[in-house]
């Protein structure tokens, strides 16, 4: 069974990622998100199939500059622990380093640009677009910004 890693930051990106729940059991899957009190209950449901990265936000730049390097170190540890063949993500900064690392070591990258953006690129979308094996947008207008993307429609 193919190992698939589903990764996103917390909040709306995780909400979008969890819309893919019906396909999780088709794979040897693992979920990674940020450690936040709003999603700790997922540990009860997914047990060893979920891991957490440190929560950080660029809006709190003073603490973020310390958390981001730690997140990257933990990302390397989790990547080699899980060794996914495919990485599926709805973004954001939590997923960027994992996608780059995965690409270096041969994982296929599937990026789903967030539903929240219908006219502008996300920072992580810009980073991952050139390396993605499959880049999916949820708005037709986004095909103008990402010409190699596939129209997936909303996942809600």
TIRO-2110 file (N, C-alpha, C; in Angstrom, 1 decimal):
// TIRO-2110
0.8, -1.2, 0.0, N, 1, A
0.0, 0.0, 0.0, CA, 1, A
0.9, 1.2, 0.0, C, 1, A
0.6, 2.2, -0.8, N, 2, A
1.4, 3.4, -1.0, CA, 2, A
1.3, 4.3, 0.3, C, 2, A
2.5, 4.8, 0.7, N, 3, A
2.6, 5.7, 1.9, CA, 3, A
2.3, 7.1, 1.4, C, 3, A
1.2, 7.7, 2.0, N, 4, A
0.9, 9.1, 1.6, CA, 4, A
0.8, 10.0, 2.9, C, 4, A
1.5, 11.1, 2.7, N, 5, A
1.5, 12.1, 3.8, CA, 5, A
0.6, 13.2, 3.5, C, 5, A
-0.4, 13.5, 4.4, N, 6, A
-1.3, 14.6, 4.3, CA, 6, A
-0.8, 15.7, 5.2, C, 6, A
-0.4, 16.9, 4.8, N, 7, A
0.1, 17.9, 5.6, CA, 7, A
-0.4, 19.3, 5.4, C, 7, A
-0.7, 20.0, 6.4, N, 8, A
-1.1, 21.4, 6.3, CA, 8, A
-0.9, 22.1, 7.6, C, 8, A
-1.0, 23.4, 7.6, N, 9, A
-1.0, 24.2, 8.8, CA, 9, A
-2.4, 24.0, 9.5, C, 9, A
-2.6, 24.6, 10.6, N, 10, A
-3.8, 24.5, 11.3, CA, 10, A
-4.9, 25.5, 10.7, C, 10, A
-6.1, 25.4, 11.2, N, 11, A
-7.1, 26.4, 10.8, CA, 11, A
-7.7, 26.0, 9.5, C, 11, A
-8.0, 26.9, 8.6, N, 12, A
-8.7, 26.7, 7.3, CA, 12, A
-8.0, 25.7, 6.4, C, 12, A
-6.6, 25.7, 6.4, N, 13, A
-5.9, 24.8, 5.6, CA, 13, A
-6.1, 23.4, 6.0, C, 13, A
-6.1, 23.2, 7.4, N, 14, A
-6.4, 21.8, 7.9, CA, 14, A
-7.8, 21.4, 7.6, C, 14, A
-8.7, 22.4, 7.7, N, 15, A
-10.1, 22.1, 7.4, CA, 15, A
-10.3, 21.6, 6.0, C, 15, A
-9.6, 22.2, 5.1, N, 16, A
-9.6, 21.8, 3.7, CA, 16, A
-9.0, 20.4, 3.5, C, 16, A
-7.9, 20.2, 4.2, N, 17, A
-7.2, 18.9, 4.1, CA, 17, A
-8.1, 17.8, 4.6, C, 17, A
-8.8, 18.0, 5.7, N, 18, A
-9.7, 17.0, 6.3, CA, 18, A
-10.9, 16.7, 5.4, C, 18, A
-11.1, 17.5, 4.4, N, 19, A
-12.2, 17.1, 3.4, CA, 19, A
-11.8, 15.9, 2.6, C, 19, A
-10.5, 15.6, 2.6, N, 20, A
-10.0, 14.4, 1.9, CA, 20, A
-10.1, 13.1, 2.7, C, 20, A
-10.6, 13.2, 3.9, N, 21, A
-10.7, 12.1, 4.8, CA, 21, A
-11.2, 10.8, 4.2, C, 21, A
-12.2, 10.9, 3.3, N, 22, A
-12.8, 9.7, 2.7, CA, 22, A
-11.7, 8.9, 1.9, C, 22, A
-10.6, 9.5, 1.5, N, 23, A
-9.6, 8.7, 0.8, CA, 23, A
-8.4, 8.3, 1.6, C, 23, A
-8.4, 8.7, 2.9, N, 24, A
-7.2, 8.3, 3.8, CA, 24, A
-7.0, 6.8, 3.8, C, 24, A
-8.1, 6.1, 4.0, N, 25, A
-7.9, 4.6, 4.3, CA, 25, A
-7.5, 3.8, 3.0, C, 25, A
-7.5, 4.5, 1.9, N, 26, A
-7.0, 3.8, 0.6, CA, 26, A
-5.5, 3.7, 0.6, C, 26, A
-4.9, 4.4, 1.6, N, 27, A
-3.4, 4.5, 1.6, CA, 27, A
-2.9, 4.2, 3.0, C, 27, A
-1.6, 3.9, 3.1, N, 28, A
-0.9, 3.9, 4.4, CA, 28, A
-0.6, 5.3, 4.7, C, 28, A
-1.5, 6.0, 5.4, N, 29, A
-1.4, 7.5, 5.4, CA, 29, A
-0.9, 7.9, 6.8, C, 29, A
-0.5, 9.2, 6.8, N, 30, A
-0.1, 9.9, 8.0, CA, 30, A
-0.5, 11.3, 7.8, C, 30, A
-0.8, 12.0, 8.9, N, 31, A
-1.3, 13.4, 8.8, CA, 31, A
-0.3, 14.2, 9.7, C, 31, A
0.1, 15.4, 9.2, N, 32, A
0.9, 16.3, 10.0, CA, 32, A
0.3, 17.7, 9.9, C, 32, A
0.2, 18.3, 11.1, N, 33, A
-0.3, 19.7, 11.2, CA, 33, A
0.4, 20.3, 12.3, C, 33, A
0.0, 21.6, 12.6, N, 34, A
0.7, 22.3, 13.7, CA, 34, A
0.0, 21.9, 15.0, C, 34, A
0.8, 22.0, 16.1, N, 35, A
0.3, 21.7, 17.4, CA, 35, A
-0.5, 22.9, 17.9, C, 35, A
-1.8, 22.8, 18.1, N, 36, A
-2.6, 23.9, 18.4, CA, 36, A
-3.8, 23.3, 19.2, C, 36, A
-4.2, 24.0, 20.2, N, 37, A
-5.3, 23.5, 21.1, CA, 37, A
-6.6, 23.2, 20.3, C, 37, A
-6.8, 23.8, 19.1, N, 38, A
-8.0, 23.6, 18.3, CA, 38, A
-8.0, 22.2, 17.6, C, 38, A
-6.8, 21.6, 17.5, N, 39, A
-6.8, 20.3, 16.8, CA, 39, A
-6.2, 19.1, 17.5, C, 39, A
-6.0, 19.3, 18.8, N, 40, A
-5.4, 18.2, 19.6, CA, 40, A
-6.4, 17.0, 19.7, C, 40, A
-7.7, 17.2, 19.5, N, 41, A
-8.6, 16.1, 19.6, CA, 41, A
-8.4, 15.1, 18.5, C, 41, A
-7.7, 15.6, 17.4, N, 42, A
-7.4, 14.7, 16.3, CA, 42, A
-6.5, 13.5, 16.7, C, 42, A
-5.8, 13.7, 17.8, N, 43, A
-4.9, 12.6, 18.3, CA, 43, A
-5.8, 11.4, 18.8, C, 43, A
-6.9, 11.7, 19.3, N, 44, A
-7.9, 10.6, 19.7, CA, 44, A
-8.3, 9.8, 18.6, C, 44, A
-8.6, 10.5, 17.5, N, 45, A
-9.2, 9.8, 16.3, CA, 45, A
-8.1, 9.1, 15.5, C, 45, A
-6.9, 9.7, 15.3, N, 46, A
-5.9, 9.2, 14.4, CA, 46, A
-4.7, 8.6, 15.1, C, 46, A
-4.6, 8.7, 16.4, N, 47, A
-3.5, 8.1, 17.2, CA, 47, A
-2.1, 8.3, 16.6, C, 47, A
-1.4, 7.2, 16.3, N, 48, A
-0.1, 7.3, 15.7, CA, 48, A
0.0, 7.7, 14.3, C, 48, A
-1.2, 7.9, 13.7, N, 49, A
-1.2, 8.4, 12.3, CA, 49, A
-1.2, 9.9, 12.1, C, 49, A
-1.0, 10.6, 13.3, N, 50, A
-0.9, 12.1, 13.2, CA, 50, A
0.3, 12.5, 14.0, C, 50, A
0.9, 13.5, 13.5, N, 51, A
2.1, 14.2, 14.2, CA, 51, A
1.9, 15.7, 14.1, C, 51, A
2.6, 16.3, 15.0, N, 52, A
2.4, 17.8, 15.1, CA, 52, A
3.8, 18.5, 15.0, C, 52, A
3.7, 19.6, 14.3, N, 53, A
4.9, 20.5, 14.2, CA, 53, A
4.6, 21.7, 15.1, C, 53, A
5.6, 22.4, 15.4, N, 54, A
5.4, 23.6, 16.3, CA, 54, A
4.5, 24.6, 15.5, C, 54, A
3.6, 25.2, 16.3, N, 55, A
2.7, 26.2, 15.7, CA, 55, A
3.5, 27.5, 15.6, C, 55, A
3.4, 28.2, 14.5, N, 56, A
4.0, 29.5, 14.3, CA, 56, A
3.3, 30.3, 13.2, C, 56, A
3.3, 31.6, 13.4, N, 57, A
2.7, 32.4, 12.4, CA, 57, A
3.6, 33.6, 12.1, C, 57, A
3.6, 34.0, 10.8, N, 58, A
4.5, 35.1, 10.4, CA, 58, A
4.0, 36.4, 11.0, C, 58, A
2.8, 36.5, 11.5, N, 59, A
2.3, 37.7, 12.1, CA, 59, A
3.0, 38.0, 13.5, C, 59, A
3.6, 36.9, 14.0, N, 60, A
4.4, 37.1, 15.3, CA, 60, A
5.8, 36.7, 14.9, C, 60, A
6.4, 37.6, 14.1, N, 61, A
7.8, 37.4, 13.6, CA, 61, A
8.9, 37.1, 14.6, C, 61, A
8.8, 37.8, 15.8, N, 62, A
9.8, 37.6, 16.8, CA, 62, A
9.9, 36.1, 17.2, C, 62, A
8.8, 35.5, 17.5, N, 63, A
8.9, 34.1, 17.9, CA, 63, A
9.0, 33.2, 16.7, C, 63, A
8.4, 33.6, 15.6, N, 64, A
8.5, 32.7, 14.4, CA, 64, A
9.9, 32.5, 13.9, C, 64, A
10.8, 33.4, 14.0, N, 65, A
12.2, 33.2, 13.5, CA, 65, A
12.9, 32.1, 14.4, C, 65, A
12.4, 31.9, 15.6, N, 66, A
13.0, 30.8, 16.4, CA, 66, A
12.2, 29.5, 16.1, C, 66, A
10.9, 29.5, 15.9, N, 67, A
10.1, 28.3, 15.7, CA, 67, A
10.3, 27.7, 14.3, C, 67, A
10.5, 28.5, 13.3, N, 68, A
10.7, 28.0, 12.0, CA, 68, A
11.9, 27.1, 11.8, C, 68, A
13.1, 27.4, 12.3, N, 69, A
14.2, 26.4, 12.2, CA, 69, A
13.9, 25.1, 13.0, C, 69, A
13.2, 25.2, 14.1, N, 70, A
12.9, 24.0, 14.9, CA, 70, A
11.9, 23.2, 14.1, C, 70, A
10.9, 23.9, 13.4, N, 71, A
9.9, 23.2, 12.6, CA, 71, A
10.7, 22.4, 11.4, C, 71, A
11.7, 23.1, 10.8, N, 72, A
12.4, 22.5, 9.7, CA, 72, A
13.2, 21.2, 10.2, C, 72, A
13.8, 21.3, 11.4, N, 73, A
14.5, 20.1, 11.9, CA, 73, A
13.5, 19.0, 12.2, C, 73, A
12.4, 19.3, 12.8, N, 74, A
11.3, 18.3, 13.0, CA, 74, A
10.8, 17.7, 11.7, C, 74, A
10.7, 18.6, 10.7, N, 75, A
10.2, 18.1, 9.4, CA, 75, A
11.1, 17.1, 8.8, C, 75, A
12.4, 17.3, 8.9, N, 76, A
13.4, 16.3, 8.4, CA, 76, A
13.2, 15.0, 9.2, C, 76, A
13.1, 15.1, 10.5, N, 77, A
12.9, 13.8, 11.3, CA, 77, A
11.6, 13.1, 10.9, C, 77, A
10.5, 13.8, 10.7, N, 78, A
9.3, 13.2, 10.4, CA, 78, A
9.3, 12.6, 9.0, C, 78, A
9.9, 13.3, 8.0, N, 79, A
10.0, 12.8, 6.7, CA, 79, A
10.7, 11.5, 6.6, C, 79, A
11.8, 11.3, 7.3, N, 80, A
12.6, 10.1, 7.3, CA, 80, A
11.9, 9.0, 8.1, C, 80, A
11.1, 9.4, 9.1, N, 81, A
10.4, 8.4, 9.9, CA, 81, A
9.2, 7.8, 9.1, C, 81, A
8.5, 8.7, 8.3, N, 82, A
7.3, 8.3, 7.5, CA, 82, A
7.7, 7.8, 6.2, C, 82, A
8.7, 8.4, 5.5, N, 83, A
9.1, 8.1, 4.2, CA, 83, A
8.0, 8.0, 3.2, C, 83, A
7.3, 9.1, 3.0, N, 84, A
6.1, 9.0, 2.1, CA, 84, A
6.5, 8.9, 0.6, C, 84, A
5.7, 8.2, -0.2, N, 85, A
5.9, 8.2, -1.6, CA, 85, A
5.2, 9.4, -2.2, C, 85, A
4.1, 9.9, -1.6, N, 86, A
3.3, 11.0, -2.0, CA, 86, A
3.1, 12.0, -0.8, C, 86, A
3.2, 13.3, -1.1, N, 87, A
2.9, 14.3, -0.1, CA, 87, A
1.7, 15.1, -0.7, C, 87, A
0.6, 15.2, 0.0, N, 88, A
-0.6, 15.9, -0.4, CA, 88, A
-0.7, 17.1, 0.6, C, 88, A
-0.8, 18.3, 0.1, N, 89, A
-1.0, 19.4, 1.0, CA, 89, A
-1.9, 20.5, 0.5, C, 89, A
-2.5, 21.2, 1.4, N, 90, A
-3.3, 22.3, 1.2, CA, 90, A
-2.6, 23.6, 1.6, C, 90, A
-1.3, 23.5, 2.0, N, 91, A
-0.5, 24.6, 2.4, CA, 91, A
-0.5, 24.8, 3.9, C, 91, A
0.1, 25.6, 4.4, N, 92, A
0.9, 26.8, 4.1, CA, 92, A
2.3, 26.6, 4.6, C, 92, A
2.9, 27.5, 5.3, N, 93, A
4.3, 27.5, 5.6, CA, 93, A
4.8, 26.1, 6.3, C, 93, A
3.9, 25.5, 7.0, N, 94, A
4.2, 24.1, 7.5, CA, 94, A
4.5, 23.1, 6.4, C, 94, A
3.9, 23.3, 5.3, N, 95, A
4.0, 22.3, 4.2, CA, 95, A
5.2, 22.6, 3.3, C, 95, A
5.6, 23.8, 3.2, N, 96, A
6.6, 24.2, 2.2, CA, 96, A
7.9, 23.4, 2.4, C, 96, A
8.5, 23.4, 3.6, N, 97, A
9.7, 22.7, 3.8, CA, 97, A
9.6, 21.2, 3.5, C, 97, A
8.4, 20.6, 3.9, N, 98, A
8.2, 19.2, 3.7, CA, 98, A
8.1, 18.9, 2.2, C, 98, A
7.5, 19.7, 1.4, N, 99, A
7.4, 19.5, 0.0, CA, 99, A
8.8, 19.6, -0.7, C, 99, A
9.6, 20.6, -0.3, N, 100, A
10.9, 20.7, -0.8, CA, 100, A
11.8, 19.5, -0.5, C, 100, A
11.7, 19.1, 0.8, N, 101, A
12.5, 17.9, 1.2, CA, 101, A
12.0, 16.6, 0.5, C, 101, A
10.7, 16.5, 0.4, N, 102, A
10.1, 15.3, -0.3, CA, 102, A
10.6, 15.3, -1.8, C, 102, A
10.6, 16.4, -2.4, N, 103, A
11.0, 16.5, -3.9, CA, 103, A
12.4, 16.0, -4.0, C, 103, A
13.3, 16.5, -3.1, N, 104, A
14.7, 16.1, -3.1, CA, 104, A
14.9, 14.6, -3.0, C, 104, A
14.1, 14.0, -2.2, N, 105, A
14.2, 12.6, -1.9, CA, 105, A
13.2, 11.7, -2.7, C, 105, A
12.6, 12.2, -3.7, N, 106, A
11.8, 11.4, -4.7, CA, 106, A
10.3, 11.3, -4.4, C, 106, A
9.8, 12.0, -3.4, N, 107, A
8.3, 11.9, -3.2, CA, 107, A
7.6, 12.7, -4.3, C, 107, A
6.4, 12.2, -4.6, N, 108, A
5.5, 13.0, -5.5, CA, 108, A
4.8, 14.0, -4.7, C, 108, A
4.7, 15.2, -5.3, N, 109, A
4.1, 16.3, -4.5, CA, 109, A
2.7, 16.7, -5.2, C, 109, A
1.7, 16.7, -4.4, N, 110, A
0.4, 17.1, -4.8, CA, 110, A
0.0, 18.3, -3.9, C, 110, A
-0.2, 19.5, -4.6, N, 111, A
-0.5, 20.7, -3.9, CA, 111, A
-1.9, 21.2, -4.3, C, 111, A
-2.7, 21.4, -3.3, N, 112, A
-4.0, 22.0, -3.5, CA, 112, A
-4.1, 23.4, -3.1, C, 112, A
-4.1, 24.4, -4.0, N, 113, A
-4.1, 25.8, -3.6, CA, 113, A
-5.4, 26.1, -2.9, C, 113, A
-5.3, 26.8, -1.8, N, 114, A
-6.5, 27.1, -0.9, CA, 114, A
-7.7, 27.7, -1.6, C, 114, A
-8.8, 27.3, -1.1, N, 115, A
-10.1, 27.8, -1.6, CA, 115, A
-10.2, 29.3, -1.3, C, 115, A
-9.5, 29.8, -0.2, N, 116, A
-9.6, 31.2, 0.2, CA, 116, A
-9.0, 32.1, -0.8, C, 116, A
-8.1, 31.7, -1.7, N, 117, A
-7.6, 32.6, -2.7, CA, 117, A
-8.2, 32.2, -4.1, C, 117, A
-8.8, 33.3, -4.6, N, 118, A
-9.4, 33.0, -6.0, CA, 118, A
-8.8, 33.9, -7.0, C, 118, A
-7.9, 34.9, -6.6, N, 119, A
-7.3, 35.8, -7.5, CA, 119, A
-5.8, 36.0, -7.3, C, 119, A
-5.3, 35.5, -6.2, N, 120, A
-3.9, 35.7, -5.9, CA, 120, A
-3.2, 34.4, -5.5, C, 120, A
-1.9, 34.4, -5.8, N, 121, A
-1.1, 33.2, -5.4, CA, 121, A
-0.8, 33.3, -3.9, C, 121, A
-0.7, 32.1, -3.2, N, 122, A
-0.2, 32.1, -1.8, CA, 122, A
1.3, 32.0, -1.9, C, 122, A
2.0, 32.3, -0.8, N, 123, A
3.4, 32.2, -0.7, CA, 123, A
3.9, 30.8, -0.9, C, 123, A
3.2, 29.8, -0.3, N, 124, A
3.6, 28.4, -0.4, CA, 124, A
3.2, 27.9, -1.8, C, 124, A
2.1, 28.4, -2.4, N, 125, A
1.8, 28.0, -3.8, CA, 125, A
2.9, 28.4, -4.7, C, 125, A
3.4, 29.6, -4.6, N, 126, A
4.5, 30.1, -5.4, CA, 126, A
5.8, 29.2, -5.2, C, 126, A
6.0, 28.8, -4.0, N, 127, A
7.2, 28.0, -3.7, CA, 127, A
7.1, 26.6, -4.3, C, 127, A
5.9, 26.0, -4.1, N, 128, A
5.7, 24.6, -4.5, CA, 128, A
5.3, 24.4, -6.0, C, 128, A
4.7, 25.4, -6.6, N, 129, A
4.3, 25.2, -8.0, CA, 129, A
5.3, 24.7, -8.9, C, 129, A
6.6, 25.2, -8.9, N, 130, A
7.6, 24.7, -9.8, CA, 130, A
8.0, 23.2, -9.5, C, 130, A
7.8, 22.7, -8.3, N, 131, A
8.2, 21.3, -8.0, CA, 131, A
7.1, 20.3, -7.9, C, 131, A
5.9, 20.8, -7.9, N, 132, A
4.7, 19.9, -7.8, CA, 132, A
4.5, 19.0, -9.0, C, 132, A
4.2, 17.8, -8.7, N, 133, A
3.9, 16.8, -9.7, CA, 133, A
2.4, 17.0, -10.2, C, 133, A
1.6, 17.5, -9.2, N, 134, A
0.2, 17.8, -9.5, CA, 134, A
-0.1, 19.0, -8.7, C, 134, A
-0.6, 20.1, -9.4, N, 135, A
-0.9, 21.3, -8.7, CA, 135, A
-2.4, 21.6, -9.0, C, 135, A
-3.2, 21.6, -8.0, N, 136, A
-4.7, 21.7, -8.2, CA, 136, A
-5.2, 23.1, -7.7, C, 136, A
-6.0, 23.7, -8.5, N, 137, A
-6.6, 24.9, -8.0, CA, 137, A
-8.1, 24.7, -7.8, C, 137, A
-8.7, 25.5, -7.0, N, 138, A
-10.2, 25.3, -6.7, CA, 138, A
-11.0, 26.4, -7.4, C, 138, A
-10.4, 27.3, -8.0, N, 139, A
-11.1, 28.4, -8.8, CA, 139, A
-10.6, 28.4, -10.2, C, 139, A
-11.5, 28.5, -11.1, N, 140, A
-11.0, 28.5, -12.6, CA, 140, A
-10.1, 29.8, -12.8, C, 140, A
-10.4, 30.9, -12.2, N, 141, A
-9.6, 32.1, -12.4, CA, 141, A
-8.1, 31.8, -12.0, C, 141, A
-7.8, 30.9, -11.2, N, 142, A
-6.5, 30.6, -10.8, CA, 142, A
-5.6, 30.0, -11.8, C, 142, A
-6.3, 29.4, -12.8, N, 143, A
-5.6, 28.8, -14.0, CA, 143, A
-4.8, 29.8, -14.7, C, 143, A
-5.2, 31.1, -14.7, N, 144, A
-4.4, 32.1, -15.3, CA, 144, A
-3.1, 32.4, -14.6, C, 144, A
-3.1, 32.2, -13.3, N, 145, A
-1.9, 32.4, -12.5, CA, 145, A
-1.0, 31.2, -12.5, C, 145, A
-1.6, 30.0, -12.6, N, 146, A
-0.9, 28.7, -12.5, CA, 146, A
-1.3, 27.9, -13.8, C, 146, A
-0.7, 28.2, -14.9, N, 147, A
-1.1, 27.6, -16.2, CA, 147, A
-1.0, 26.1, -16.3, C, 147, A
-0.1, 25.5, -15.5, N, 148, A
0.1, 24.1, -15.6, CA, 148, A
-0.8, 23.3, -14.5, C, 148, A
-1.6, 24.1, -13.8, N, 149, A
-2.4, 23.6, -12.7, CA, 149, A
-3.6, 22.8, -13.4, C, 149, A
-4.2, 22.0, -12.6, N, 150, A
-5.5, 21.3, -12.9, CA, 150, A
-6.6, 21.9, -12.1, C, 150, A
-7.7, 22.0, -12.8, N, 151, A
-8.9, 22.6, -12.1, CA, 151, A
-9.5, 21.4, -11.3, C, 151, A
-9.6, 21.5, -10.0, N, 152, A
-10.2, 20.5, -9.2, CA, 152, A
-11.5, 20.9, -8.6, C, 152, A
-11.8, 22.2, -8.6, N, 153, A
-13.1, 22.6, -8.0, CA, 153, A
-12.9, 22.6, -6.5, C, 153, A
-14.0, 23.1, -5.8, N, 154, A
-13.9, 23.2, -4.4, CA, 154, A
-13.9, 21.8, -3.7, C, 154, A
-13.2, 21.7, -2.6, N, 155, A
-13.2, 20.4, -2.0, CA, 155, A
-14.1, 20.4, -0.8, C, 155, A
-14.8, 21.5, -0.6, N, 156, A
-15.8, 21.5, 0.6, CA, 156, A
-17.1, 20.8, 0.2, C, 156, A
END
